[in-house]
């Protein structure tokens, strides 16, 4: 099979397509022909060694969707030809993958494979944010960083379904319309931490009940400044800049800080099925739209990483092994 292989750690140039042995499904695994693989910012961290589960050579990518072609010993509940999607399974930048059966979900007939692949990582992450990390109620106000990006846009939509007022942040003026289309009530252009006074003006000085911050170290303390009493900072940007050091007595207004990892929320197969089912249902009903804004061939993985690291992209990026 063809796969994107890292023979060394480094910049986007280390992502090279080469022939790789076809995987074989082990016990309780499915062999899947990959139709689409998700491109996530965490993949850029794996490329330089952050969270890499093994050494090089290595096939990156943790998310995708495709069609089952073989069953390993002990697999039940699946058949050859089923469409499935997965997340947190490394090796997805390829034409084929062996996936643990308990980590995949069936893809409904009315959900296209590209939408399913694009939903898993960002959708489950956003779902965790708004249902567990900061379960806001109707009438609350939230600030969402990168509101035109893949996770941010999904967070905005899920918050609006809960009746929350959303202030979106985007890095460039051309992204304002995208954040508005996702449902943000107000959108501010900010490339760093210069949003504090404007958010306080929009909230009458009271601040917001939650901030969803994927902006990294430079926005961490400004995000804290705009939180109201007992507000929650949902932080998910440690790959961008230095991880902040926090002293407990520095935290104002009894606020809460959480580093949100969806695996702590979706920690069983039952929950995986429940939450992906809810996401697929919201897509089916039209309340959640998954915008796929970039599709790349396997041999364009280098360019895909350049694009996502530029912070100029919006929506979801996918690899298409058939291109």
GIMOKA-V134836 format. One record per backbone hydrogen bond with DSSP energy under -0.5 kcal/mol. NH is the residue of the N-H (numbers start at 0). CO is the residue of the C=O. E is the energy in kcal/mol with one decimal. If there is no record, write none. Layout:
BEGIN
nh & co & e
NH & CO & E
NH & CO & E
END
This chain:
BEGIN
nh & co & e
2 & 17 & -2.1
3 & 92 & -2.9
4 & 2 & -0.7
4 & 15 & -3.2
5 & 57 & -3.2
6 & 4 & -0.7
6 & 13 & -0.6
9 & 46 & -1.8
13 & 10 & -2.1
14 & 11 & -1.8
15 & 4 & -1.7
15 & 13 & -1.1
17 & 2 & -2.4
19 & 0 & -2.9
27 & 72 & -3.1
28 & 25 & -1.6
29 & 98 & -2.9
30 & 69 & -2.6
31 & 29 & -0.5
31 & 96 & -2.7
32 & 66 & -2.7
33 & 31 & -0.7
33 & 94 & -2.4
34 & 64 & -2.5
35 & 64 & -1.9
36 & 318 & -2.2
37 & 62 & -1.6
38 & 316 & -2.4
39 & 37 & -0.6
42 & 39 & -1.5
43 & 39 & -0.6
43 & 40 & -1.0
44 & 40 & -0.9
45 & 41 & -2.0
46 & 42 & -1.8
47 & 43 & -0.7
47 & 44 & -0.9
48 & 45 & -1.3
49 & 44 & -2.7
50 & 48 & -0.6
51 & 48 & -0.9
56 & 5 & -0.7
57 & 5 & -1.6
59 & 57 & -0.6
63 & 85 & -1.7
64 & 35 & -2.3
65 & 83 & -2.4
66 & 32 & -2.0
67 & 81 & -3.0
68 & 30 & -3.2
69 & 30 & -1.3
71 & 28 & -2.9
74 & 71 & -1.6
80 & 67 & -2.7
81 & 78 & -2.2
83 & 65 & -2.6
84 & 104 & -2.1
85 & 63 & -2.3
86 & 102 & -0.7
87 & 61 & -0.6
88 & 61 & -1.9
90 & 58 & -0.5
90 & 60 & -1.0
91 & 60 & -1.9
92 & 59 & -2.3
93 & 91 & -2.0
94 & 1 & -1.6
96 & 31 & -1.8
98 & 29 & -3.0
98 & 96 & -0.6
100 & 27 & -2.5
102 & 99 & -2.1
103 & 100 & -1.1
104 & 84 & -2.6
106 & 82 & -2.4
107 & 105 & -0.6
110 & 107 & -1.8
111 & 109 & -0.6
115 & 111 & -2.4
116 & 112 & -2.6
117 & 113 & -1.9
118 & 114 & -1.0
118 & 115 & -0.7
119 & 115 & -1.2
122 & 118 & -1.5
123 & 118 & -0.7
123 & 119 & -1.9
124 & 120 & -2.2
125 & 121 & -2.6
126 & 122 & -2.6
127 & 123 & -2.3
128 & 124 & -2.2
129 & 125 & -2.2
130 & 126 & -1.7
131 & 127 & -2.4
132 & 127 & -2.1
133 & 128 & -2.6
135 & 133 & -2.0
138 & 162 & -2.2
139 & 136 & -2.3
141 & 164 & -2.5
142 & 209 & -2.4
143 & 166 & -2.7
144 & 142 & -0.6
144 & 211 & -2.6
146 & 143 & -0.5
146 & 168 & -2.8
148 & 145 & -2.0
149 & 314 & -0.7
152 & 148 & -2.6
153 & 149 & -1.4
154 & 150 & -2.7
155 & 151 & -2.6
156 & 152 & -1.9
157 & 153 & -2.5
158 & 154 & -2.6
159 & 155 & -2.4
160 & 156 & -1.7
161 & 157 & -0.6
161 & 158 & -1.1
162 & 159 & -1.5
163 & 158 & -2.0
164 & 139 & -3.0
166 & 141 & -3.0
167 & 165 & -0.6
167 & 185 & -3.3
168 & 143 & -2.6
169 & 187 & -2.4
174 & 171 & -1.9
175 & 172 & -1.6
178 & 174 & -2.0
179 & 175 & -2.5
180 & 176 & -2.5
181 & 177 & -1.3
182 & 178 & -0.6
182 & 179 & -1.2
183 & 178 & -2.0
184 & 165 & -1.8
185 & 165 & -1.6
187 & 167 & -3.1
189 & 169 & -3.1
189 & 187 & -0.6
195 & 192 & -0.6
198 & 194 & -2.4
199 & 195 & -2.4
200 & 196 & -2.2
201 & 197 & -1.9
202 & 198 & -1.1
203 & 200 & -1.2
204 & 199 & -3.5
205 & 202 & -1.8
207 & 225 & -2.5
208 & 140 & -2.4
209 & 140 & -1.0
210 & 231 & -2.4
211 & 142 & -2.8
212 & 210 & -0.7
212 & 233 & -2.7
213 & 211 & -0.7
216 & 239 & -2.2
218 & 215 & -1.4
219 & 215 & -0.6
219 & 216 & -0.9
220 & 216 & -0.5
222 & 218 & -2.2
223 & 219 & -1.5
224 & 220 & -2.1
225 & 221 & -1.2
226 & 223 & -1.3
227 & 207 & -3.0
229 & 252 & -3.2
230 & 227 & -2.0
231 & 208 & -1.9
232 & 255 & -3.0
233 & 210 & -3.3
233 & 231 & -0.7
234 & 232 & -0.9
234 & 257 & -2.8
235 & 212 & -2.5
239 & 236 & -1.6
240 & 238 & -0.8
245 & 243 & -0.5
249 & 246 & -2.3
250 & 247 & -1.5
251 & 249 & -0.5
254 & 251 & -1.9
255 & 230 & -2.8
257 & 232 & -2.7
259 & 234 & -1.1
259 & 257 & -0.9
260 & 258 & -0.5
261 & 259 & -0.5
263 & 260 & -2.1
264 & 260 & -0.5
264 & 261 & -1.3
265 & 261 & -3.4
266 & 264 & -1.1
271 & 267 & -2.3
272 & 268 & -2.6
273 & 269 & -2.2
274 & 270 & -2.9
275 & 271 & -2.2
276 & 272 & -2.0
277 & 273 & -1.9
278 & 274 & -2.2
279 & 275 & -3.0
280 & 276 & -2.1
281 & 277 & -2.2
282 & 278 & -2.2
283 & 279 & -2.6
284 & 280 & -2.2
285 & 281 & -0.7
285 & 282 & -0.8
286 & 281 & -1.4
287 & 281 & -1.6
290 & 288 & -0.7
291 & 289 & -0.7
292 & 290 & -0.7
292 & 315 & -2.0
293 & 315 & -1.4
295 & 317 & -2.3
299 & 296 & -2.0
300 & 297 & -1.7
303 & 299 & -2.2
304 & 300 & -2.2
305 & 301 & -2.0
306 & 302 & -2.6
307 & 303 & -2.5
308 & 304 & -2.1
309 & 305 & -1.0
310 & 307 & -0.9
311 & 306 & -0.8
312 & 306 & -0.5
314 & 147 & -1.1
315 & 290 & -2.9
316 & 38 & -0.6
317 & 293 & -2.7
318 & 36 & -3.1
319 & 295 & -3.3
320 & 318 & -0.6
322 & 319 & -2.0
END
